[in-house]
Amino acid sequence: MSLSSALWICLIQTLLPLTCIAAVVPGQIQGRDTSSPEPIVVPASQNFEGNDGPWSSFTLRIGTPAQIVNVFVSTASYQTWAVHPQGCTSSDPADCPDTRGGVFDRNQSTTWTPNSRSPNGTSTFALSLEENLEGYTGAGEYGFDTVALGWDGSGGPSLSDQIVAGIATKAFYYGLFGLNPRPSNFSDYTNPTPSYLSSLKSQNMIPSLSWAYTAGNQYRLNGVLGSLTLGGYDTSRFVPNNVTIPFNEQDIRDLTVNINAISMVLADGGQPSDLLPNSIAAYVDSTIPWIYLPVEACKKFEDAFGITWDEQLQGYPINDSFHETLTSQNASVIFTISNSISGSGPSVDITLPYAAFDLIMEPPLVRRSQRYFPLARAANESQYTLGRTFLQEAYLIADYERRNFSIAQCSWVENAQQSIESISVPVNRTLSGASQELSAGGKAGVAVGSVAAISAVGLILCLLVIRRRRNKRAQKEEQSSAESGSSTEPGVNDKAFEIDGEPLHGLELDGKPHHGQELDGKLYLGQEIDGKIHFGSEMEGSNKYAHEMAARDVAAAEMETKDVSAIELPA
């Protein structure tokens, strides 16, 4: 039988079953389960607490065995903070741990690992948050431990090896749960530590790098708890609008809005009072309660409400009798928000009743309980901030996949049924220049590539089989000739496998000769990618999608270090 005939017969016998395999590949790709995980609804703690609110808190379980702490949500932070045992000293009231949401003692956790990347060899780093504001200073003892969301039995996720900072300073009286996906850099930028939100996404526990949050309040519907959804939003909690705001170019102030106007309206009607001389850009930050505005705007608030600035308090205290007056007036403050300083684009009004400004300070901020109006004078434009007070009436949705966010007026429908919607990864999102999802043409290309690669391998196998058979036949002929006394001339069979006058040494790949079917000692089937042959053509679905953010998207501010003993944390 000639070589060509033998080759055709072998190819048919070899490729027939392989073609069936190839026919299955496109179907498997098209039929893969590409459904993304559901958003995570983080339950509020059922408590209103804190020394500047009170506020709806959220429960975390940290360490092993789990230690329960209540914290506040921080839209600015990208870490988890819990109160350190040193945060309550012998000079503090006996109930200090309870008034701070509970403490986390890392010595009681078997899974705690200290972070010793500080240049001074300790686990203590300066707290790099609210550095543009006065009074927010301190240090944290950093390490890694298991962090779970919600109380025991709530079904919240649990992640190991997450950043945890023990804080003693009373500048941040409660611990924080950071929502920002930026990584933390403790020594240099070559080994960033992912945030909790990024860890959830990378482990396929949420559909996208996104979240939605509103702070809740005590004055509506007999108390409305805060709402936090990771990877989606709750449509029952807000009034839709058409305003979408791109992230600020400064990552540290990504959630920046343009306040085009602020006005006050009395409950009995009358002409609205204009409280903002000029449009400003302000950062939305739930870490703090305050609304920081220009001094000129604060003076207009003073005239409209009759409030007085206290230099020592650095705020606006309200006595009981004046509180009754303000309550009876029941004025509302309307913030007009847009994505343009000029106000030419679409805008949304967020209305806060006076009750939203009716807050109480507790020790150690003051010696005894004190009502206050949460307005603060900004020293410069970097301090313009809409804090937690604003988010009592505003619903904030942040989408880090598309780098935009939206703010809506909260909806106050009694007994409204929760309605959770996912925020998906954009279809055209790219990873290293390649499309995240296969198009129909892409799938067809994969199929063609797979068949071509399988055919090439089949050709190699057939040639090897033919070569082996001819070698055996030659050996038998040689043995027969030897037995009959005849000899074979040297070199006669050296080119027994010539094709087009050239000896066959196997299939040439990447311009290099390969002997037989082995590549690096393994048999590979499938398409060629980047010069390498790979088995199959499996494309990772969204559940395996490793989100790559642009360098400026994820550039985390390097943690500053202080030469502070890890044993003694500064207050």
C-alpha positions, 0 to 999 in steps of 0.5 A: 500500500502506498504512503498516501493510501495508508495515510488517508485510511489512518486519518479516517480511522483516527479523526472520525472519533476526534471529529465527534469530540470537536463537534461537542466543543462549540456546544459546550462553550455555548451551553456553559453556565454563565449565570453570575452570583446573586448580590449580597444583602448585608443585614443591619444590626437592628441597633441605632448607636454611636456618639454622634447620631445615633446611626444604624450599624452593621454587624461583623464577625471577626476572628476564630472563634468569631467576635461580634462587633458593630461597625458603621459603613464607610464609602471612603474606606477600603479596609475593616476597622474594629475597636482595639481593647486599648480603645477603652481604658480605666478612665473610660466608663465601664460600658465603653466597649458597648458604647463603641460597638464592641471590641476585637481582641486579636489575642483571642483569635487563633486565625489572627496574623500580624502585618509586620510590613511596617518599616519599623518592624511593628504592625502599627500604621497611621490611619490614612482616612479623612486626612483632609479634615481636622481631628481625624488622626490615630494609628491602627494595629494591622493584621489579617483575620477572618471577617464575616458579614452579619450576625451568626446564622444570617447567612452572610459571607465569610472570608479569611485573611482579610485586612483588619485594623484594631483602632484605639483612637476616639476620633473614629469612635466606631469601627468601619466596614470599607466599601471601596475596592481599592487595595492597600499597600503597606510597604510598596506597590508591588504587593497590594492587599485586596479589599473585602469587596474585591475579594468577594468578586474574585471569589465569585461571590458577587456579580460585580464590583458595585454596591448600594447603600443608605444610612437609614434613620430613626425619624421615619416609619418608627425607624428605618434601618440602613440598607447595604447591598453588595453587587446590586441595589434594592429598587424598593428603597429609592425613587429612580432618576436619570442622573449618572455621575462619572467617578472623579479623576482623583481616586481618593474622592471618586464619589464627588457630586456637584451641588448646584443649589441648596435651599430651605423651605418651611413647612407652611410654605413661603419663598425658599431661602437660597443657602449656597452662593455658588455651585461646589463639588462635594465628596459623598462620604458616610464615614463621618456625620458632618456636612462640610460647606463653604463658610459663606454657605454656613452663614446662610444656614445660620441666618435661615435656622438661627443656629450659632457656630461654637468655636470650641465645639467646632459645630452648631449646638442646639439647646432643648428650647431651640430644638422645639422651635426648629421642630415646630418649624419643620423646615426642609433642606433641598440639595440639587445634585448634578454631574455638572458644575454649570448645572446644564445637565440633568439634576436630582433633588435630595430633600432632608427634613429638619429631623435629619439634622436633629442629632445628638453628641455623646461623651467623649465628644462632649461632657454630657449629651448635647443636641447639635446641627451636623453642619461644619465650616470647610477650611478649603474646597478639599473639605466639602463633604456630604456625610452620613447625615445626607445619606439618611435621605439619599440612596447611593449606588456605586458601580466600579465596573463602569466607573460611575455612580448615582444618587436618588431620593429615598423612598418611604413606602411603609412595608415595601417589599425588598426588590434586589437587582444585580449590577452585572459586569459590562459585556464589553469589559476587556481583560488584557485587551481580550473580550470578556465574552465570546461572540458568535464569531469567536465561538465559531473561530474556537470551533474551527481552531479546535478542529484544525488542531485536532486534525494536525494531531491526527496527522501526527499520530497517523504518520507515527503509526505508519512509521512504526508499522514500516519499521517493524516491516523493515525489521522483519525483512532485514531479519528474513534477508539475514536468515536467507544470507542476503544483506541490505545496503546501508542507508537504503531505508534511511529516508523511508518516510520522505514527503516531497523529497524531504525526510519527515521529522514530525510536524513543524510548530512555531518554526521549530521541528518537533519529533513525534507528537510530544510537546514538552512531554505532553500531548496537547489538543486544541487551539494555538494561543500565543504560540502554545498549543492548549487542550480545548478552548475553554473561555473563563465565564464571568464567575472566573472573571478576574477584574483588572482595574486600570492603574489609576482605578486601583492605585491605593494610597500607600499606608503611612507608617509611624514609629509607634509601639504595637503594644501601646496605640495612641488615642 
